[in-house]
Amino acid sequence: MVKTVHQEDQDYREMMLLIVIVHLGAMALLWRKVKRRSLDIVEDVFINIF
């Protein structure tokens, strides 16, 4: 009984870890895109101002 509960807990932790890793990867990609786009916007603004 205890062993199966521990096994389920282990599987749950591995699933959570996988989800977190995938989520972080997606966020990093999204952040890179957003950062590039916001940098382009900032450059456009500076060009328009000056």
C-alpha positions in Angstrom: 0.0 0.0 0.0 2.7 2.5 1.1 4.8 1.5 -1.9 2.1 2.2 -4.5 1.3 5.5 -2.9 5.0 6.4 -3.0 5.1 5.3 -6.7 2.1 7.4 -7.6 3.7 10.4 -5.8 6.9 9.8 -7.7 5.0 9.7 -11.1 3.1 12.9 -10.1 6.3 14.7 -9.3 7.9 13.6 -12.6 4.8 14.8 -14.4 4.9 18.2 -12.6 8.6 18.5 -13.4 8.0 17.8 -17.0 5.1 20.3 -17.2 7.2 23.0 -15.5 10.1 22.4 -17.9 7.9 22.6 -20.9 6.2 25.7 -19.5 9.5 27.4 -18.8 10.7 26.5 -22.3 7.6 28.0 -23.9 7.9 31.1 -21.7 11.5 31.5 -22.7 10.6 31.3 -26.4 7.7 33.7 -26.0 9.9 36.1 -24.0 12.5 36.1 -26.7 9.9 36.9 -29.3 8.3 39.6 -27.2 11.7 41.1 -26.3 12.8 41.2 -30.0 9.4 42.8 -30.9 9.6 45.4 -28.0 13.2 46.2 -29.0 12.0 46.9 -32.6 9.2 49.0 -31.2 11.6 51.0 -29.0 13.9 51.5 -32.0 11.0 52.7 -34.1 10.0 55.1 -31.4 13.5 56.5 -31.1 13.7 56.9 -34.9 10.3 58.7 -34.9 11.3 61.0 -32.0 14.7 61.9 -33.3 
